[in-house]
Amino acid sequence: MSEYVPTYEDVLSAAQTLQGEAVRTPLIRCDALDAATGCKVFVKPENLQRTGSFKFRGAFNAISKLTDQDRDKGVLASSSGNHAQGVGEASRLFGCTSTIVMPADAPTMKVKRTKALGAKVVHFDRASEDRDVVLEGIEQETGGVVIHPFNNAMVIAG
């Protein structure tokens, strides 16, 4: 886990950063779920979010905290789809390049969507390669900044 754990203030800051960029998805209730569980169940339909996942919020927040010099180096990530699309879209909005390490057998639609957002996709074979090793090689070659899908305090705050 990241050495830095986000604070409540980081979450509030992320909310400000995301205002006007992320979709403010509603909380909805379902009587059938309430009846089945015996309590009130609230559902947050993040499929309505930009890129169809909550991952956009974390990626956008993390990239927003980078310096212009770091953004100029490009953003790197590894993901099978949702984080890939979030990083791709956030990078596009910030005008920086993104390279995503994706398994060769990632869902075709997620690969197409990631590329459509402007990200460069580098495939690896799950059976014979380690995504972290592939990502580290690209990081050393390009000097790009890695946005980890869950071990990044600003991703978590977003």
N, C-alpha and C positions, 0 to 999 in steps of 0.2 A: 504494500500500500504506500501511497505517497507520504513523504515525511510531513507534508503540510496538509492539515485537515482544514477544509473550508469552515469559516465562521458564519454566524448568522448575518453579519455585515457583508460577507462575500456573496451570500445568497441575495440579499437586498440589492447589492451593487449589480449583480447579474441581472436581476429583474429590470433595473434601470437600463442596463446595456441592451437588453433584448426588446425593450419597448419599441414597438413599431417595426420590428424585424421578425420576431416569432409570433405565431398565431396564439392568441389567448384562448386556449381550448376550454370549453365549459366543463363543469361537473354535472353529471346527469345521474338520475336515480332510476331504478327499475323495480317496480313492485314485485315482480317474480323473484328477483334476487333477495329483496328484503324478506319476503315470505320464506324463502328457502333457508336463509341464514338466521332469521329471527332478529335481525337488526337492520339499521339503515345502511345500505351499501351505496357508495358513490363511485361512479366510473368516470375516468378522465379519458376521453377518446383522442389519444395522441395521434391516431391515424389521420386526424384533421390538420396536424401540424405540417408546416412547410417540410417537405421531403417525406412526410408520412410517418414520422417517428419523433419521439422526444429527444433523440440524439442531436438534432439540429441545435437545440438550445445550448447544450454543453460545448459543442464544437464552435459555435459562434462566440460564446463567451470567452473560451480559451484563446481563440485567434484574436479577439478584440484586445486582449491583454498583452499581445506581443508588440515588440517595438517595430517600427517601420523597417529597420535593418533586418530583423528576424523574418518578417513577412517577405522581404525581398529575396531571402534565401529559399523560400518555399516552405510549404507545410507538408508533413509526412504523416501517414497513419497506416494501421493495419486493421482490416475489418472484412467481414463477409457480406456486409451490406448497409446496415442502418447508419453506423458511424461513418462509413465511407461516404454515403450520400450527404450526411450532415457536414462533414469536413469539405466535401466538394462544393456544396452550396455556399457555405460560409466563406471559403476561399474565394469563390467567384465574386461574392459581394464585397470582399475586401480588396479584390484585384490582385490576389497573389496566386501563385501556382500551387497545385497540390498533386501529390503522388500517393496513391493508395496501394498497399500490398494486399491482394485478395487471393484466396485460394482459387485454383484453376477450376474447381467444381462449384464455385459460388453460383447462386441463382442467376441465370442469364439476364433476367430483367433488372436485377440489382446492379450487375456489371454495366449494362447499357445505360441505366439511369445515372450511375456514377460518372461514366464517360460523358454523358450528355450535359452534366453540370460543369464540365471542363476539367475534370481530374484525369491525370494519367494513371492508368491501372497497370500494375505489375503483378503478374500471376506467379504463384508458387504451387508446388505439388505437396499436398498435406502428408503424403506417404513417405516422401524422401527429403523434404526440406522443412526448415523451421522458419516460420514467418518472422520471428524476432531477429534471426540472423540475417534474413533477406533485408528487413527494414534497417537494421544497423548498418549493413553494407551501403545502402542508399544514403543513409544519414552521413556516413563518413565520406562518401563520394561527392555529395552535393552541399553538405553543411546545413541542410534543411532542418526544421524544427519538428520534432515528433509530438503529435497530439494523441496521447494514449486514450483509448476508448473509455477507461474507467479509473485508471490510476493517475489522475490529474485533478488537482484540487479545483481548478477553474472549470473543468468539464463537470465535475460533481456539483459545483455551485450553480451552474447553468441548468 
